Amino acid sequence: MKNFLVRTVTGVLFGVALIGSIIYGSISFGILFALVTMLSVNEFCTLIAEYKKTNFSKWLAIIAGGYLFAAFYMTTHMNPKMVLPLFAPYMAIVLYVFIKELFKTEGSKLDNFAYFSLSQLYAALPFALLNILSTGGATGGATYSFVLPLSIFIFVWCNDTGAFLFGCTLGRHKMFERVSPKKTWEGFIGGALVAIGAGVALSCIWDIMALWEWVGMAAIVVATGTLGDLIESCMKREMKIKDSGSILPGHGGMLDRFDSTMIAAPSVIVYLSFIGIIG
């Protein structure tokens, strides 16, 4: 009962903070997700260091991830013509990390190269790409709109809720029992139905896309969000851990909370670019 209460309170506070920061404006959006980016990179690097005994610089990875988000933020919301000057420092950090590894005499350089790169690709880049989504639907010369970033989280939450309810009541056929024993095809279908229903509802609230485009976005979030969840479950099973961290009482770590979004966000960008919603 106590754990349920802690989980509920944490979930409500986290949801309020997330929704409020996205809706309030670009600055609160930027501050929140810059923090999430750095915490996620820190979490990933900590897990890898414990599991693989790597010795690459965690702090450089965190700084690089935070700067990557900032560079995307400034490019999309402040000055799109400053792409090269804004991203040059990030490339300098990456090059410094690789050059530094050349002079180390201990540890596996290949592991350090690989896991530093993965910390940026897996734990930092997806959040940086949310900046591109936040420009879609902006009107009147503005560079920020909360509609698309918030919609992704609405679809993820609806999918999770539907999958849990349908899985608990109707779940019979396992999806990937070796990776995630509790996931069922019935839960997957239930989550998809709830998320698509949310897409229909959002098409009535926001007119930046047609009904079929909203439904398509919901379907992509369901498919890729589930994949993101399975990928993180696979990583945790390999490491023999239950949660990626403990920063959110009752909910685990940042990677646990954003695993679906980290694959869904880049996928939605490709989809929205294909149908011409974002350029």
C-alpha positions as CSV (number, residue, x, y, z in Angstrom):
1,M,0.0,0.0,0.0
2,K,2.8,2.4,0.9
3,N,4.6,1.6,-2.4
4,F,1.4,2.3,-4.3
5,L,1.0,5.6,-2.5
6,V,4.6,6.6,-3.2
7,R,4.2,5.6,-6.9
8,T,1.0,7.5,-7.3
9,V,2.3,10.7,-5.7
10,T,5.5,10.6,-7.7
11,G,3.6,9.9,-10.9
12,V,1.2,12.8,-10.3
13,L,3.9,15.3,-9.5
14,F,6.1,14.1,-12.4
15,G,3.1,14.4,-14.8
16,V,2.2,17.9,-13.6
17,A,5.8,19.1,-13.9
18,L,6.1,17.6,-17.4
19,I,2.8,18.9,-18.7
20,G,3.2,22.3,-17.1
21,S,6.7,22.8,-18.4
22,I,5.7,21.8,-22.0
23,I,2.6,24.0,-22.0
24,Y,4.1,27.1,-20.2
25,G,6.6,28.0,-22.9
26,S,9.8,27.3,-24.7
27,I,12.1,28.3,-21.8
28,S,10.5,26.0,-19.3
29,F,10.4,23.3,-22.0
30,G,14.1,23.8,-22.6
31,I,15.1,23.8,-19.0
32,L,13.1,20.7,-18.2
33,F,14.4,18.6,-21.1
34,A,18.0,19.8,-20.8
35,L,17.9,18.5,-17.3
36,V,16.2,15.3,-18.4
37,T,18.9,14.8,-21.1
38,M,21.8,15.2,-18.7
39,L,20.2,13.0,-16.0
40,S,19.5,10.3,-18.6
41,V,23.1,10.4,-19.9
42,N,24.4,10.2,-16.3
43,E,22.1,7.2,-15.6
44,F,23.2,5.4,-18.8
45,C,26.9,6.0,-18.1
46,T,26.6,4.9,-14.5
47,L,24.9,1.7,-15.5
48,I,27.5,1.0,-18.2
49,A,30.4,1.8,-15.9
50,E,29.1,-0.7,-13.3
51,Y,28.2,-3.4,-15.9
52,K,31.1,-3.2,-18.3
53,K,33.7,-1.6,-16.0
54,T,34.4,1.2,-18.6
55,N,36.4,4.2,-17.6
56,F,35.4,6.9,-20.2
57,S,34.6,10.3,-18.7
58,K,31.0,10.3,-17.5
59,W,31.1,14.1,-17.0
60,L,32.2,14.8,-20.5
61,A,29.4,12.6,-21.8
62,I,26.9,14.5,-19.6
63,I,28.3,17.9,-20.7
64,A,28.2,16.8,-24.4
65,G,24.6,15.6,-24.0
66,G,23.5,18.8,-22.4
67,Y,25.2,20.9,-25.0
68,L,23.7,18.8,-27.8
69,F,20.2,19.6,-26.4
70,A,21.1,23.3,-26.1
71,A,22.4,23.4,-29.6
72,F,19.2,22.0,-31.0
73,Y,17.2,24.4,-28.8
74,M,19.1,27.5,-30.0
75,T,19.0,26.4,-33.6
76,T,15.2,25.7,-33.6
77,H,14.0,28.5,-31.3
78,M,16.5,31.3,-31.6
79,N,18.7,31.4,-34.8
80,P,18.3,28.6,-37.4
81,K,21.2,30.2,-39.4
82,M,23.7,29.5,-36.7
83,V,23.8,25.7,-37.2
84,L,27.6,25.3,-37.8
85,P,28.8,27.7,-35.1
86,L,26.4,26.2,-32.6
87,F,27.3,22.5,-33.2
88,A,31.1,23.1,-33.6
89,P,31.6,23.1,-29.8
90,Y,29.8,19.8,-29.5
91,M,32.0,18.2,-32.2
92,A,35.0,19.6,-30.3
93,I,33.9,17.8,-27.1
94,V,33.4,14.6,-29.0
95,L,36.8,14.8,-30.7
96,Y,38.5,15.6,-27.3
97,V,36.9,12.5,-25.8
98,F,38.3,10.3,-28.6
99,I,41.7,11.9,-28.6
100,K,41.9,11.6,-24.8
101,E,41.2,7.9,-25.1
102,L,44.2,7.5,-27.4
103,F,46.5,8.4,-24.5
104,K,44.9,6.1,-21.9
105,T,46.9,3.0,-20.9
106,E,44.1,1.2,-19.1
107,G,40.6,-0.1,-20.0
108,S,39.2,-1.0,-23.4
109,K,39.4,1.9,-25.8
110,L,36.9,0.2,-28.1
111,D,34.4,-0.1,-25.2
112,N,34.9,3.5,-24.2
113,F,34.5,4.7,-27.8
114,A,31.4,2.7,-28.3
115,Y,29.6,3.5,-25.0
116,F,30.4,7.2,-25.1
117,S,28.9,7.3,-28.6
118,L,25.8,5.3,-27.4
119,S,25.3,7.7,-24.5
120,Q,24.9,10.4,-27.1
121,L,22.9,8.5,-29.6
122,Y,20.5,6.7,-27.2
123,A,20.3,8.9,-24.1
124,A,20.8,12.4,-25.5
125,L,19.8,12.8,-29.1
126,P,16.1,11.7,-28.8
127,F,15.5,14.6,-26.2
128,A,17.4,17.1,-28.4
129,L,15.1,16.1,-31.3
130,L,12.1,17.1,-29.3
131,N,13.1,20.7,-30.2
132,I,12.2,20.0,-33.8
133,L,8.8,18.7,-32.8
134,S,8.2,21.8,-30.7
135,T,8.3,23.9,-33.8
136,G,5.4,22.1,-35.6
137,G,2.2,23.9,-35.4
138,A,3.7,27.2,-34.3
139,T,1.8,30.2,-35.8
140,G,2.1,33.9,-36.0
141,G,5.9,34.0,-36.4
142,A,6.4,32.0,-33.2
143,T,9.0,29.2,-33.0
144,Y,7.4,27.2,-30.3
145,S,4.2,25.1,-30.0
146,F,3.5,22.6,-27.2
147,V,1.1,20.6,-29.3
148,L,3.3,18.0,-30.9
149,P,5.6,17.3,-27.9
150,L,2.7,17.0,-25.5
151,S,0.8,14.8,-28.0
152,I,3.7,12.2,-28.0
153,F,3.4,11.9,-24.2
154,I,-0.3,11.7,-24.3
155,F,-0.1,8.8,-26.8
156,V,2.6,7.1,-24.7
157,W,0.6,7.4,-21.5
158,C,-2.6,6.2,-23.3
159,N,-0.8,3.3,-24.8
160,D,0.7,2.3,-21.4
161,T,-2.6,2.6,-19.7
162,G,-4.5,0.6,-22.3
163,A,-1.8,-2.0,-22.5
164,F,-1.9,-2.5,-18.7
165,L,-5.7,-2.7,-18.4
166,F,-6.2,-5.0,-21.4
167,G,-3.1,-7.0,-20.5
168,C,-4.3,-7.6,-16.9
169,T,-7.8,-8.6,-17.9
170,L,-7.4,-10.3,-21.3
171,G,-3.7,-11.0,-21.7
172,R,-3.0,-14.6,-22.8
173,H,-0.4,-14.5,-25.6
174,K,3.1,-13.3,-24.7
175,M,4.9,-10.9,-27.0
176,F,8.5,-11.3,-26.0
177,E,8.5,-13.4,-22.9
178,R,12.3,-13.8,-22.9
179,V,12.7,-10.0,-22.7
180,S,9.5,-8.7,-21.0
181,P,7.4,-11.6,-19.5
182,K,4.4,-9.4,-18.7
183,K,3.8,-7.9,-22.2
184,T,1.0,-9.6,-24.2
185,W,-0.4,-9.1,-27.7
186,E,-3.8,-8.4,-26.1
187,G,-2.2,-5.6,-24.1
188,F,-0.5,-4.3,-27.2
189,I,-3.8,-4.2,-29.1
190,G,-5.6,-2.6,-26.2
191,G,-2.9,0.1,-25.9
192,A,-3.1,0.8,-29.6
193,L,-6.9,1.2,-29.4
194,V,-6.7,3.6,-26.5
195,A,-3.9,5.6,-28.2
196,I,-5.7,5.8,-31.5
197,G,-8.9,6.9,-29.6
198,A,-6.8,9.7,-28.1
199,G,-5.6,10.6,-31.6
200,V,-9.2,11.0,-32.7
201,A,-9.9,13.2,-29.7
202,L,-6.9,15.4,-30.3
203,S,-7.9,15.9,-34.0
204,C,-11.1,17.6,-32.6
205,I,-9.0,19.8,-30.3
206,W,-6.1,20.8,-32.4
207,D,-6.5,21.3,-36.2
208,I,-2.8,21.3,-37.2
209,M,-3.3,17.8,-38.7
210,A,-6.1,15.9,-40.4
211,L,-7.8,13.0,-38.6
212,W,-5.9,10.3,-40.5
213,E,-2.6,12.1,-39.7
214,W,-3.3,12.1,-36.0
215,V,-4.3,8.4,-36.1
216,G,-1.1,7.7,-38.0
217,M,1.0,9.5,-35.4
218,A,-0.7,7.6,-32.6
219,A,0.0,4.3,-34.4
220,I,3.7,5.1,-34.8
221,V,4.0,6.1,-31.2
222,V,2.4,2.8,-30.2
223,A,4.7,0.7,-32.4
224,T,8.0,2.5,-31.7
225,G,7.2,3.3,-28.1
226,T,6.6,-0.4,-27.4
227,L,9.9,-1.1,-29.2
228,G,11.7,1.4,-27.0
229,D,10.2,-0.2,-23.9
230,L,11.4,-3.6,-25.1
231,I,14.9,-2.3,-25.8
232,E,15.3,-0.9,-22.3
233,S,13.9,-4.1,-20.8
234,C,16.4,-6.1,-22.8
235,M,19.2,-3.9,-21.5
236,K,18.1,-4.2,-17.9
237,R,17.7,-8.0,-18.2
238,E,21.2,-8.2,-19.6
239,M,22.5,-6.2,-16.7
240,K,20.3,-8.1,-14.2
241,I,18.7,-5.0,-12.7
242,K,15.1,-4.0,-12.0
243,D,15.3,-0.3,-12.6
244,S,17.7,2.0,-14.4
245,G,17.8,4.3,-11.4
246,S,16.0,5.5,-8.3
247,I,15.6,9.3,-9.0
248,L,11.8,8.9,-9.2
249,P,10.5,6.9,-6.1
250,G,8.3,4.1,-7.2
251,H,9.0,4.6,-10.9
252,G,12.7,4.0,-11.2
253,G,15.0,6.2,-13.2
254,M,14.8,8.5,-16.2
255,L,15.5,5.8,-18.7
256,D,12.6,3.8,-17.2
257,R,10.2,6.8,-17.6
258,F,11.3,7.9,-21.1
259,D,12.2,4.6,-22.7
260,S,9.2,4.7,-25.1
261,T,9.7,8.4,-25.9
262,M,13.4,7.9,-26.8
263,I,12.4,5.7,-29.8
264,A,9.0,7.3,-30.6
265,A,10.2,10.9,-30.9
266,P,12.7,10.4,-33.7
267,S,10.2,8.1,-35.5
268,V,7.4,10.7,-35.3
269,I,9.8,13.3,-36.7
270,V,10.4,11.1,-39.7
271,Y,6.6,10.6,-40.1
272,L,5.7,14.2,-39.8
273,S,8.5,15.2,-42.2
274,F,7.1,12.7,-44.7
275,I,3.6,14.1,-44.5
276,G,4.8,17.7,-44.6
277,I,3.8,18.9,-41.1
278,I,7.4,19.8,-40.1
279,G,10.1,20.8,-42.5
